[in-house]
Amino acid sequence: MTIKPSSDLPPIFVINRPKDGHRRADMTERLAKVGLTPIFFDAIDGYLLDIPNLADYDSERRHRYFGKDLKAGEIGCLLSHRAIYEKMVTENIPKALVLEDDVFLADDFRDVLLDIQNTAVPWDLIRFVGHGKVFETGYRSLAALNHGYSITRVPTSPSGAYAYLLTLKAAKRLLQFMQRNWVPVDIIHSRAWQTRLETLLIHPSPVAPDLEGPSTIGDERFDKSKQIRGLTKLVHPFYRFWYKLSNGAGKRLVYALTWYRDRKNSSS
């Protein structure tokens, strides 16, 4: 069955290192099956960067809050996403879909994208990161979409930046938080109380990450060992405590303060 492209859909940027040709081929095939055409965006390879001398990486702040550096793959991933936001601003692109090159798409993914364009619910950033236990803690449904999907708000801050829609407003705002970096890109996405972006999720998610294949970011990011000493080691527990406290309070505050607005939007 041939599916005609729709002018109602935003450009689809797929972040991919040119050397990962097999991933590019896989994503081309997966998107073609659902009637979508990708624009491949050359990823920044963090393993080729001189990270200790990287001007836009705040190693000291990272150490205070996390006790270790961001890994090369995490920094390359963040800078790749940031480059797309810069492209959106430079070329005045109103909306875009961003995908990493290791995701699987539901057969009705294109329909979900079209439904989102037609919804009356305001949004700046829609994240397709509903795997795992994200929705087990509860969620608020704002609008029903076709095929059993819905636009939702969750009281958590889920991880993952492998698939999302964003507006030009969101690209501009996110760039403000990506000049001196100390957290991965998905953490920036999840901190809606800080970015003040209307950040929503689709339930269930029509996009899933490939958890079986090797990650280009690298599994060393899951290493919990600390890499600090001296004064930083002494103050780290206090900074870490404040990070967890403010993170928990922030996401719950957004969820509480948007209750009336969400109720009004879902009933209109």
C-alpha positions as CSV (number, residue, x, y, z in Angstrom):
1,M,0.0,0.0,0.0
2,T,1.4,3.4,-1.0
3,I,0.9,6.2,1.5
4,K,1.1,9.7,0.2
5,P,3.2,12.2,2.3
6,S,1.2,14.9,4.1
7,S,2.0,18.6,4.1
8,D,0.5,18.7,7.6
9,L,3.4,16.8,9.1
10,P,6.6,18.6,10.3
11,P,10.1,17.6,9.1
12,I,11.4,14.4,10.6
13,F,15.0,14.7,11.7
14,V,16.8,11.4,12.5
15,I,20.0,11.9,14.4
16,N,22.6,9.5,13.0
17,R,26.4,9.2,12.8
18,P,27.4,8.9,9.1
19,K,29.5,5.9,10.0
20,D,26.4,4.0,11.3
21,G,25.1,3.3,7.8
22,H,23.2,0.2,9.0
23,R,21.2,2.3,11.4
24,R,20.4,4.8,8.6
25,A,19.2,2.0,6.4
26,D,17.1,0.5,9.2
27,M,15.4,3.9,10.0
28,T,14.8,4.6,6.4
29,E,12.9,1.3,6.1
30,R,11.0,1.6,9.4
31,L,9.8,5.1,8.5
32,A,8.9,4.1,4.9
33,K,6.7,1.4,6.3
34,V,4.5,4.0,8.0
35,G,4.6,6.5,5.2
36,L,7.2,8.8,6.5
37,T,10.4,10.2,5.0
38,P,13.4,11.1,7.2
39,I,15.9,13.9,7.0
40,F,19.1,12.4,8.4
41,F,21.0,14.8,10.7
42,D,24.7,14.1,11.1
43,A,25.3,13.4,14.8
44,I,28.2,15.0,16.7
45,D,30.4,12.1,17.9
46,G,31.3,12.8,21.5
47,Y,34.2,10.4,21.3
48,L,36.0,12.7,18.9
49,L,35.6,15.8,21.2
50,D,38.3,17.2,23.5
51,I,35.9,17.1,26.4
52,P,38.2,18.5,29.1
53,N,38.6,21.7,27.0
54,L,35.0,21.9,25.8
55,A,33.8,25.4,26.6
56,D,30.1,24.6,26.8
57,Y,30.5,21.7,29.3
58,D,30.4,22.6,33.0
59,S,32.4,19.8,34.6
60,E,32.6,21.4,38.0
61,R,28.8,21.7,38.3
62,R,28.4,18.2,37.1
63,H,30.8,16.9,39.7
64,R,29.1,18.8,42.5
65,Y,25.6,17.4,41.7
66,F,26.5,13.9,40.4
67,G,30.0,13.1,41.5
68,K,31.1,12.2,38.0
69,D,31.4,13.5,34.5
70,L,29.0,13.1,31.6
71,K,30.2,10.5,29.3
72,A,31.5,11.3,25.8
73,G,28.4,9.6,24.2
74,E,26.1,11.7,26.4
75,I,27.8,14.9,25.5
76,G,27.7,14.0,21.8
77,C,24.0,13.2,22.0
78,L,23.2,16.4,23.8
79,L,25.1,18.5,21.3
80,S,23.5,16.7,18.4
81,H,20.0,17.6,19.7
82,R,21.1,21.1,20.3
83,A,22.3,21.4,16.8
84,I,18.8,20.6,15.6
85,Y,17.3,23.3,17.8
86,E,19.9,25.8,16.3
87,K,18.8,24.7,12.8
88,M,15.2,25.3,13.7
89,V,15.9,28.8,14.9
90,T,18.2,29.7,12.0
91,E,15.7,28.4,9.4
92,N,12.6,29.4,11.3
93,I,11.2,25.9,11.3
94,P,7.8,26.0,13.2
95,K,7.8,22.4,14.4
96,A,9.9,19.3,14.0
97,L,9.9,15.6,14.9
98,V,13.2,14.4,16.3
99,L,14.1,10.7,16.4
100,E,17.3,8.9,17.4
101,D,18.4,6.2,15.0
102,D,17.5,3.2,17.3
103,V,13.7,3.3,17.7
104,F,10.8,1.2,16.6
105,L,7.6,2.8,15.3
106,A,4.0,1.6,15.7
107,D,2.2,0.9,12.4
108,D,-0.2,3.8,13.2
109,F,2.5,6.3,14.1
110,R,1.8,8.5,11.1
111,D,-1.9,8.8,12.2
112,V,-0.8,9.8,15.7
113,L,1.3,12.6,14.3
114,L,-1.6,13.8,12.2
115,D,-4.0,13.7,15.1
116,I,-1.6,15.7,17.2
117,Q,-1.5,18.5,14.6
118,N,-5.3,18.7,14.8
119,T,-5.6,18.7,18.6
120,A,-6.8,21.9,20.4
121,V,-4.5,21.0,23.4
122,P,-1.6,23.5,23.5
123,W,1.9,22.0,23.6
124,D,5.5,23.0,23.2
125,L,7.1,19.6,23.6
126,I,5.5,16.2,23.2
127,R,7.7,13.3,24.3
128,F,7.2,9.7,23.1
129,V,8.8,8.1,26.1
130,G,6.0,6.1,27.7
131,H,7.9,2.8,28.1
132,G,8.6,1.2,31.5
133,K,6.9,2.4,34.6
134,V,6.2,6.0,33.5
135,F,2.4,5.7,33.5
136,E,2.2,3.4,36.5
137,T,2.4,6.3,38.9
138,G,-0.7,7.9,37.3
139,Y,-1.3,10.4,34.6
140,R,-3.9,13.0,33.5
141,S,-5.5,12.5,30.1
142,L,-6.0,15.8,28.2
143,A,-7.3,14.7,24.8
144,A,-8.2,11.4,23.2
145,L,-6.6,10.5,19.9
146,N,-7.6,7.8,17.4
147,H,-6.5,4.2,17.8
148,G,-6.6,4.4,21.6
149,Y,-3.9,7.0,22.1
150,S,-4.2,10.1,24.3
151,I,-2.3,13.2,25.1
152,T,-1.3,13.1,28.7
153,R,0.5,14.8,31.5
154,V,2.5,12.7,34.0
155,P,3.6,13.6,37.6
156,T,7.1,12.2,36.9
157,S,10.1,13.2,34.8
158,P,10.7,10.2,32.5
159,S,14.1,9.7,30.9
160,G,14.7,9.3,27.2
161,A,15.1,11.7,24.2
162,Y,14.8,9.1,21.5
163,A,11.5,10.6,20.0
164,Y,9.7,13.9,20.5
165,L,7.9,16.7,18.8
166,L,8.8,20.3,19.5
167,T,7.9,23.8,18.4
168,L,10.1,26.6,17.5
169,K,9.3,28.2,20.9
170,A,10.6,25.1,22.6
171,A,13.7,25.0,20.5
172,K,14.5,28.6,21.5
173,R,13.8,27.9,25.2
174,L,15.8,24.7,25.3
175,L,18.8,26.4,23.8
176,Q,18.8,28.8,26.7
177,F,19.5,25.8,29.0
178,M,22.1,24.2,26.8
179,Q,24.9,26.8,26.8
180,R,26.8,25.4,29.8
181,N,25.8,21.8,30.0
182,W,25.9,19.5,33.0
183,V,22.9,17.1,32.5
184,P,21.9,14.9,29.5
185,V,19.4,16.3,27.0
186,D,16.5,14.1,28.3
187,I,16.9,15.6,31.8
188,I,16.5,19.1,30.3
189,H,13.4,17.9,28.5
190,S,11.9,16.6,31.8
191,R,12.5,19.8,33.8
192,A,9.3,21.5,32.8
193,W,9.2,23.5,36.0
194,Q,12.5,25.1,34.9
195,T,11.9,25.5,31.1
196,R,8.3,26.4,31.6
197,L,7.4,24.6,28.4
198,E,4.1,22.8,28.0
199,T,5.6,19.3,28.1
200,L,3.3,16.4,27.4
201,L,3.4,12.7,26.6
202,I,1.5,10.3,24.4
203,H,0.0,7.2,26.1
204,P,0.6,4.5,25.1
205,S,3.8,5.5,23.3
206,P,3.8,4.7,19.6
207,V,7.6,4.7,19.7
208,A,9.9,2.3,21.6
209,P,13.6,2.3,22.0
210,D,15.7,-0.6,20.8
211,L,16.9,-2.0,24.1
212,E,18.6,-5.0,22.6
213,G,21.1,-3.4,20.2
214,P,24.3,-1.6,21.3
215,S,23.8,2.0,22.3
216,T,26.0,4.6,20.6
217,I,25.9,6.7,23.8
218,G,27.5,3.8,25.7
219,D,26.5,1.8,28.8
220,E,29.3,3.4,30.9
221,R,26.9,6.2,31.7
222,F,25.2,3.8,34.1
223,D,28.4,3.5,36.2
224,K,27.6,4.9,39.6
225,S,31.1,5.2,40.9
226,K,32.2,8.7,42.0
227,Q,35.1,10.6,40.5
228,I,35.5,13.4,43.0
229,R,37.8,14.3,45.8
230,G,38.7,17.2,48.2
231,L,36.1,19.9,48.8
232,T,33.9,18.7,46.0
233,K,33.6,15.3,47.7
234,L,32.6,17.1,51.0
235,V,29.9,19.3,49.4
236,H,28.6,16.7,47.0
237,P,26.0,15.0,49.4
238,F,24.4,18.4,50.0
239,Y,24.2,19.3,46.4
240,R,22.9,15.8,45.5
241,F,20.2,16.1,48.2
242,W,19.1,19.5,46.9
243,Y,19.0,18.1,43.4
244,K,16.7,15.3,44.3
245,L,14.5,17.5,46.5
246,S,14.1,20.2,43.9
247,N,13.5,17.7,41.1
248,G,10.8,15.9,43.1
249,A,9.1,19.1,44.2
250,G,9.3,20.7,40.8
251,K,7.6,17.9,38.8
252,R,4.9,17.6,41.5
253,L,4.4,21.4,41.5
254,V,3.9,21.5,37.7
255,Y,1.4,18.6,37.9
256,A,-0.6,20.4,40.7
257,L,-0.6,23.9,39.2
258,T,-1.7,22.7,35.7
259,W,-4.8,20.8,37.1
260,Y,-7.3,23.5,36.4
261,R,-5.9,24.4,33.0
262,D,-5.8,20.7,32.0
263,R,-9.4,20.2,33.1
264,K,-10.5,23.2,31.1
265,N,-8.6,22.1,28.0
266,S,-9.9,18.5,28.2
267,S,-13.5,19.7,28.5
268,S,-13.4,22.2,25.7
